[in-house]
């Protein structure tokens, strides 16, 4: 009888052990002991930072790791202090989301070689050559191009309705700073619109700040008063979208839908989905593998997204036009910066040296045009398209 009871007990113990093993297999990607720290320039009130916050939460939950957030961290020594505090809290990975955070992240990386430091929109990882410092971005110029297609469709509709003539088709764009990242974005947006509305032109104005709702609203209103019939932006508040809603001017936003606040004017928004990159980097650390020095997400990796089209404001056929252009981009049938589609001072651009290896003089160092295409984000992840093309006018 004792042997029988012992046998049953051993069998039960074996079943429990196997269950534990299989349970471990189900959560193989999880590691509750791993911590990932995130540094944000602003907080959830900024569309830019909220996009990172959302992706970080999604990725950390999926990968089963602990997330520690630090919001409203200036582009100053405060970034280095925040990074070092995250290291002290046991973070295996520290990520920062703003361009001006980079030098402070590099200092923290040099002081903590056992921790991986990731930085969005930065330019120096490939020249610093640190094993634990990495840059990442995405081919958002493709997303902006597709958003531009939606803008062009709307302008065509308004022309057909007699609201203005084809020669009066002028868009406005609220930019934060005249950096390559912003120029690349508004140029690709313009080229997308031009691909369906050949007569369109665009005015751009800069606020001098990534996030200033008052300045962004003022900039949008200035563009509207100057005759711009549609507004887009690379700035992080609701200033421009709400100005458009008040003025009944169509708007293409950035980093997420504004349809709740602007139901009558919001058309579509492009954004970078950072979750695939976060998941990739976390998995690399789990597996002991090197993280790419420069990582560029694409449409194929799910890193470049568009929101749902707001049919109340968009032109009929907009989603179909976006889908067709997206299919052509993915198939390589079209390239956003095909030099056949734009001119500079009236001439085709045959050669261009971009400032890929950043320096204080912003001196061009790398030939980036191959077979008639400006190859954005090929030589580093962050954009380096900084050309002023015909059809786009910067106003003060």
Secondary structure, 3 states (H helix, E strand, C coil): CHHHHHHHHHHHHHHHHHHHHHHHHHCCCCCCCCEEEEECCCCCCCHHHHHHHHHHHHHHHHHCCEEEEECCCCCCHHHHHHHHHHHHCCCCEEEECCHHHHHHHHHHHHHCCCCEEEEECCCCHHHHCCCCEEEEEECHHHHHHHHHHHHHHHHHHHHHCCCCCHHHCEEEEEECCCCHHHHHHHHHHHHHHHCCCCCCEEEEEECCCCCCHHHHHHHHHHHHHCCCCEEEEECCCCHHHHHHHHHCCEEEEECCCCCCCCCCCEEEEEEECCHHHHHHHHHHHHHCCCCCCEEEECCCCCCEEECCCCCCCCCCCHHHHHHHHHHHHHHCCCCCCEHHHCCECCECCCCCEECCCCCCCCCCCEECEECCEECCCCCCCCCCCCCCCCCEEECC
